[in-house]
Amino acid sequence: MSTRAQIAIEVRPGEWAHVYFHYDGYPGHMLPALARWTPEDILAAREIRQVRADQIEGFEHPRNPILLSRPTCHFCHLYIWQDGAWAEIIPDPCERPLP
């Protein structure tokens, strides 16, 4: 079973690219695995099956990130680059979009 997640990266003021992660998106795995990767590394992958400390495994035919006006949680977990490190953002449950 997959724990899907996404990373929101601010690419311009008021514009956030949301990169999809398919496997192991829970914080206990993601935060240590992301520690060595920069926002540029994540954006270059575009759509990710799994991230590990030694490898970013992308999809064979990745889709481009979705652009939104703010970090928005569509899956189980949302991460952003904050103060030089990755952080999980706990969204307000009332703000989650409907499936």
Backbone as a printed PyTorch tensor [residue, N CA C, xyz], in Angstrom:
tensor([[[  0.8450,  -1.1780,   0.0000],
         [  0.0000,   0.0000,   0.0000],
         [  0.8920,   1.2440,   0.0000]],

        [[  0.4620,   2.2540,  -0.6900],
         [  1.2380,   3.4880,  -0.8320],
         [  0.7990,   4.5290,   0.1830]],

        [[  1.7660,   5.3030,   0.6660],
         [  1.4610,   6.5010,   1.4410],
         [  1.8490,   7.6580,   0.5480]],

        [[  0.8500,   8.2000,  -0.1290],
         [  1.1100,   9.2660,  -1.0890],
         [  1.3440,  10.5890,  -0.3740]],

        [[  2.1720,  11.4060,  -0.9900],
         [  2.4980,  12.7050,  -0.4160],
         [  2.8260,  13.6660,  -1.5470]],

        [[  3.0670,  14.8940,  -1.1790],
         [  3.5240,  15.8650,  -2.1610],
         [  4.4070,  16.8850,  -1.4810]],

        [[  5.2140,  17.5060,  -2.3190],
         [  6.0550,  18.6110,  -1.8650],
         [  5.6030,  19.8380,  -2.6260]],

        [[  5.4190,  20.9300,  -1.9090],
         [  5.0990,  22.2120,  -2.5300],
         [  6.3600,  23.0780,  -2.4700]],

        [[  6.7690,  23.5610,  -3.6340],
         [  7.9690,  24.3840,  -3.7470],
         [  7.5820,  25.7070,  -4.3810]],

        [[  7.9110,  26.8110,  -3.7050],
         [  7.5880,  28.1260,  -4.2480],
         [  8.5490,  28.4330,  -5.4010]],

        [[  7.9970,  28.5400,  -6.6090],
         [  8.8240,  28.8020,  -7.7910],
         [  8.8360,  30.2810,  -8.1610]],

        [[  7.8140,  31.0060,  -7.7500],
         [  7.6960,  32.4500,  -7.9000],
         [  6.7660,  32.9260,  -6.7950]],

        [[  6.8150,  34.1910,  -6.4480],
         [  5.8760,  34.6760,  -5.4170],
         [  4.4300,  34.3390,  -5.8110]],

        [[  3.7460,  33.6580,  -4.9270],
         [  2.3550,  33.2960,  -5.1760],
         [  2.1630,  32.1370,  -6.1330]],

        [[  3.2310,  31.4000,  -6.4660],
         [  3.1090,  30.2410,  -7.3540],
         [  3.9270,  29.0810,  -6.7860]],

        [[  3.2380,  27.9880,  -6.4770],
         [  3.8460,  26.8210,  -5.8430],
         [  3.6920,  25.6100,  -6.7500]],

        [[  4.8050,  24.9540,  -7.0520],
         [  4.7910,  23.7040,  -7.8090],
         [  4.6010,  22.5650,  -6.8140]],

        [[  3.6540,  21.6770,  -7.0980],
         [  3.3490,  20.5440,  -6.2280],
         [  3.8310,  19.2610,  -6.9040]],

        [[  4.8520,  18.6240,  -6.3290],
         [  5.4510,  17.4130,  -6.8660],
         [  4.8570,  16.2100,  -6.1320]],

        [[  4.3730,  15.2490,  -6.8910],
         [  3.7160,  14.0470,  -6.3640],
         [  4.7410,  12.9900,  -5.9690]],

        [[  4.5040,  12.3170,  -4.8250],
         [  5.2840,  11.1690,  -4.3450],
         [  4.3310,  10.0030,  -4.1690]],

        [[  4.7090,   8.8310,  -4.6720],
         [  3.8020,   7.6890,  -4.6190],
         [  4.0080,   6.7960,  -3.4000]],

        [[  5.2510,   6.4500,  -3.0530],
         [  5.5240,   5.4990,  -1.9730],
         [  6.2030,   6.1620,  -0.7710]],

        [[  5.9140,   5.6330,   0.4020],
         [  6.6160,   5.9850,   1.6380],
         [  6.6110,   7.4770,   1.9500]],

        [[  5.4550,   8.1120,   1.8340],
         [  5.3500,   9.5460,   2.0690],
         [  5.1980,   9.9480,   3.5150]],

        [[  5.2320,   9.0050,   4.4300],
         [  5.0580,   9.3220,   5.8500],
         [  6.2980,  10.0420,   6.3860]],

        [[  6.1410,  10.9310,   7.3550],
         [  7.2470,  11.7790,   7.8290],
         [  8.4700,  11.0210,   8.3330]],

        [[  8.2830,   9.8750,   8.9910],
         [  9.4140,   9.1240,   9.5050],
         [ 10.3740,   8.6710,   8.4140]],

        [[  9.8620,   8.4840,   7.2200],
         [ 10.7180,   8.1270,   6.0730],
         [ 11.1120,   9.3740,   5.2800]],

        [[ 10.1430,  10.1970,   4.9670],
         [ 10.3710,  11.3070,   4.0340],
         [ 11.3630,  12.3400,   4.5460]],

        [[ 11.2210,  12.7780,   5.7740],
         [ 12.1020,  13.8480,   6.2540],
         [ 13.5750,  13.4330,   6.2490]],

        [[ 13.9430,  12.2290,   6.7290],
         [ 15.3510,  11.8330,   6.6050],
         [ 15.7700,  11.6130,   5.1510]],

        [[ 14.8870,  11.0360,   4.3410],
         [ 15.2250,  10.7730,   2.9360],
         [ 15.4140,  12.0670,   2.1450]],

        [[ 14.6320,  13.0800,   2.4570],
         [ 14.7190,  14.3590,   1.7390],
         [ 15.9120,  15.2130,   2.1700]],

        [[ 16.4980,  14.9080,   3.3030],
         [ 17.5010,  15.7870,   3.9090],
         [ 18.6230,  16.1950,   2.9540]],

        [[ 19.0700,  15.3320,   2.0750],
         [ 20.1870,  15.6750,   1.1910],
         [ 19.7440,  16.2950,  -0.1330]],

        [[ 18.4440,  16.3050,  -0.4040],
         [ 17.9400,  16.8010,  -1.6840],
         [ 17.4840,  18.2520,  -1.5810]],

        [[ 17.7620,  19.0200,  -2.6220],
         [ 17.3620,  20.4290,  -2.6800],
         [ 16.0160,  20.5550,  -3.3950]],

        [[ 15.3660,  21.6990,  -3.2710],
         [ 14.1400,  21.9090,  -4.0510],
         [ 14.3820,  21.7290,  -5.5560]],

        [[ 15.5480,  22.1350,  -6.0380],
         [ 15.8620,  21.9850,  -7.4640],
         [ 15.9280,  20.5090,  -7.8700]],

        [[ 16.4750,  19.6590,  -6.9960],
         [ 16.5120,  18.2140,  -7.2610],
         [ 15.1010,  17.6490,  -7.3880]],

        [[ 14.2360,  18.0630,  -6.4950],
         [ 12.8550,  17.5660,  -6.4930],
         [ 12.1170,  18.0550,  -7.7390]],

        [[ 12.2650,  19.3350,  -8.0800],
         [ 11.6070,  19.8640,  -9.2780],
         [ 12.1070,  19.1800, -10.5470]],

        [[ 13.3860,  18.8450, -10.5950],
         [ 13.9480,  18.1810, -11.7750],
         [ 13.3350,  16.7950, -11.9770]],

        [[ 12.9620,  16.1160, -10.8970],
         [ 12.3690,  14.7850, -11.0010],
         [ 10.9300,  14.8370, -11.5200]],

        [[ 10.2250,  15.9280, -11.2570],
         [  8.8660,  16.2140, -11.7210],
         [  7.7770,  15.3720, -11.0720]],

        [[  7.9120,  14.0680, -11.0230],
         [  6.9100,  13.1770, -10.4140],
         [  7.6830,  11.9690,  -9.8980]],

        [[  7.4860,  11.6010,  -8.6320],
         [  8.4050,  10.6790,  -7.9700],
         [  7.6780,   9.4490,  -7.4370]],

        [[  8.2390,   8.2780,  -7.7540],
         [  7.7210,   7.0260,  -7.1780],
         [  8.1450,   6.9170,  -5.7190]],

        [[  9.4570,   7.1290,  -5.4650],
         [  9.9820,   7.0080,  -4.1120],
         [ 11.2540,   7.8380,  -3.9980]],

        [[ 11.4620,   8.4260,  -2.8410],
         [ 12.7060,   9.1470,  -2.5670],
         [ 13.4190,   8.4370,  -1.4210]],

        [[ 14.7300,   8.2800,  -1.5940],
         [ 15.5790,   7.7200,  -0.5470],
         [ 16.7610,   8.6590,  -0.3840]],

        [[ 17.5380,   8.4540,   0.6520],
         [ 18.6970,   9.3160,   0.8880],
         [ 19.7190,   9.2050,  -0.2390]],

        [[ 19.7450,   8.0630,  -0.9390],
         [ 20.7390,   7.8710,  -2.0010],
         [ 20.1750,   7.9730,  -3.4120]],

        [[ 18.8470,   8.0920,  -3.5590],
         [ 18.2690,   8.0810,  -4.9030],
         [ 16.8660,   8.6760,  -4.9090]],

        [[ 16.5670,   9.3850,  -5.9910],
         [ 15.1970,   9.7850,  -6.2790],
         [ 14.7470,   8.9100,  -7.4430]],

        [[ 13.7510,   8.0790,  -7.1910],
         [ 13.2340,   7.1900,  -8.2340],
         [ 12.0080,   7.8400,  -8.8600]],

        [[ 12.1620,   8.2910, -10.0950],
         [ 11.0640,   8.9410, -10.7880],
         [ 10.2580,   7.9670, -11.6170]],

        [[  9.1490,   8.4330, -12.1280],
         [  8.3390,   7.6480, -13.0560],
         [  8.9860,   7.6950, -14.4370]],

        [[  8.7170,   6.6860, -15.2450],
         [  9.2880,   6.6270, -16.5920],
         [  8.8080,   7.8070, -17.4460]],

        [[  7.5460,   8.1400, -17.3340],
         [  6.9710,   9.2680, -18.0780],
         [  6.3330,  10.2350, -17.0700]],

        [[  7.1520,  11.0510, -16.3870],
         [  6.6210,  11.9060, -15.3240],
         [  5.7510,  13.0410, -15.8540]],

        [[  4.7520,  13.3690, -15.0690],
         [  3.9100,  14.5310, -15.3710],
         [  4.5380,  15.7570, -14.7150]],

        [[  4.2550,  16.9110, -15.2630],
         [  4.7420,  18.1580, -14.6790],
         [  4.0260,  18.4340, -13.3570]],

        [[  4.6820,  19.1300, -12.4440],
         [  4.0260,  19.4930, -11.1870],
         [  2.8060,  20.3810, -11.4420]],

        [[  1.8410,  20.2620, -10.5600],
         [  0.6670,  21.1370, -10.5890],
         [  1.0650,  22.4640,  -9.9650]],

        [[  0.6700,  23.5690, -10.5670],
         [  0.9630,  24.8980, -10.0250],
         [ -0.2750,  25.4480,  -9.3260]],

        [[ -0.0960,  25.8540,  -8.0650],
         [ -1.1820,  26.4320,  -7.2730],
         [ -0.6810,  27.7030,  -6.5970]],

        [[ -1.6150,  28.4950,  -6.0810],
         [ -1.2450,  29.7850,  -5.4830],
         [ -0.7030,  29.6670,  -4.0580]],

        [[ -0.8100,  28.4830,  -3.4450],
         [ -0.3000,  28.2670,  -2.0870],
         [ -0.0970,  26.7720,  -1.8810]],

        [[  0.6930,  26.3870,  -0.8690],
         [  0.8360,  24.9630,  -0.5700],
         [ -0.5270,  24.3690,  -0.1990]],

        [[ -0.9050,  23.3040,  -0.8640],
         [ -2.2150,  22.7030,  -0.6850],
         [ -2.0590,  21.1890,  -0.5760]],

        [[ -2.6180,  20.5940,   0.4540],
         [ -2.4820,  19.1610,   0.6900],
         [ -3.5830,  18.4010,  -0.0450]],

        [[ -3.1890,  17.5930,  -1.0420],
         [ -4.1340,  16.7460,  -1.7660],
         [ -4.0240,  15.2860,  -1.3510]],

        [[ -2.9580,  14.9240,  -0.6500],
         [ -2.7230,  13.5270,  -0.2910],
         [ -2.5170,  13.4260,   1.2210]],

        [[ -1.8910,  12.3620,   1.6630],
         [ -1.7260,  12.1210,   3.1020],
         [ -0.8190,  13.1430,   3.7840]],

        [[  0.2650,  13.5500,   3.0940],
         [  1.2510,  14.4260,   3.7260],
         [  1.7190,  15.4940,   2.7380]],

        [[  2.0780,  16.6440,   3.2910],
         [  2.5770,  17.7770,   2.4960],
         [  3.8660,  18.2780,   3.1330]],

        [[  4.8780,  18.4920,   2.2950],
         [  6.1790,  18.9780,   2.7580],
         [  6.5610,  20.2320,   1.9870]],

        [[  7.2800,  21.1430,   2.6570],
         [  7.8180,  22.3290,   1.9920],
         [  9.2570,  22.5420,   2.4650]],

        [[  9.9890,  23.3500,   1.6940],
         [ 11.3390,  23.7790,   2.0690],
         [ 11.1760,  25.0100,   2.9340]],

        [[ 11.6800,  24.9750,   4.1780],
         [ 11.4760,  26.0770,   5.1100],
         [ 12.7500,  26.2810,   5.9260]],

        [[ 13.2930,  27.4650,   5.8710],
         [ 14.5010,  27.8070,   6.6410],
         [ 15.6540,  26.8380,   6.3770]],

        [[ 15.8290,  26.4500,   5.1040],
         [ 16.9540,  25.6070,   4.7160],
         [ 16.8020,  24.1320,   4.9950]],

        [[ 15.5770,  23.6760,   5.2940],
         [ 15.3360,  22.2540,   5.5480],
         [ 13.9000,  21.9080,   5.1420]],

        [[ 13.6560,  20.6190,   4.9470],
         [ 12.3120,  20.1580,   4.6320],
         [ 11.4900,  20.0580,   5.9070]],

        [[ 10.2090,  20.4110,   5.8210],
         [  9.3050,  20.3510,   6.9660],
         [  7.9470,  19.8310,   6.5050]],

        [[  7.2900,  19.0790,   7.3760],
         [  5.9250,  18.6540,   7.0810],
         [  4.9830,  19.7810,   7.4800]],

        [[  4.0130,  20.0320,   6.6540],
         [  2.9770,  21.0220,   6.9370],
         [  1.7120,  20.2640,   7.2970]],

        [[  1.1680,  20.5410,   8.4580],
         [ -0.0850,  19.9030,   8.8860],
         [ -1.2330,  20.8340,   8.4850]],

        [[ -1.9920,  20.4500,   7.4670],
         [ -3.0570,  21.3460,   6.9890],
         [ -4.2890,  21.3190,   7.8790]],

        [[ -5.0420,  22.3720,   7.7950],
         [ -6.3400,  22.4350,   8.4390],
         [ -7.2420,  21.4460,   7.6940]],

        [[ -7.8700,  20.4690,   8.3890],
         [ -8.6770,  19.4760,   7.6870],
         [ -9.8310,  20.0910,   6.9100]],

        [[-10.2770,  21.2500,   7.3000],
         [-11.3660,  21.9170,   6.5830],
         [-10.9190,  22.4610,   5.2340]],

        [[ -9.6110,  22.6040,   5.0340],
         [ -9.0970,  23.1390,   3.7820],
         [ -8.7690,  22.0740,   2.7510]],

        [[ -8.8650,  20.7990,   3.1260],
         [ -8.5620,  19.7420,   2.1670],
         [ -9.5990,  19.7720,   1.0490]],

        [[ -9.1390,  19.6810,  -0.2130],
         [-10.1020,  19.6410,  -1.3160],
         [-10.8390,  18.3190,  -1.3320]],

        [[-12.0300,  18.3300,  -1.8480],
         [-12.8070,  17.0990,  -1.9700],
         [-12.1970,  16.2380,  -3.0730]],

        [[-12.2650,  14.8960,  -2.9080],
         [-11.7250,  14.0080,  -3.9530],
         [-12.4700,  14.1120,  -5.2480]]])
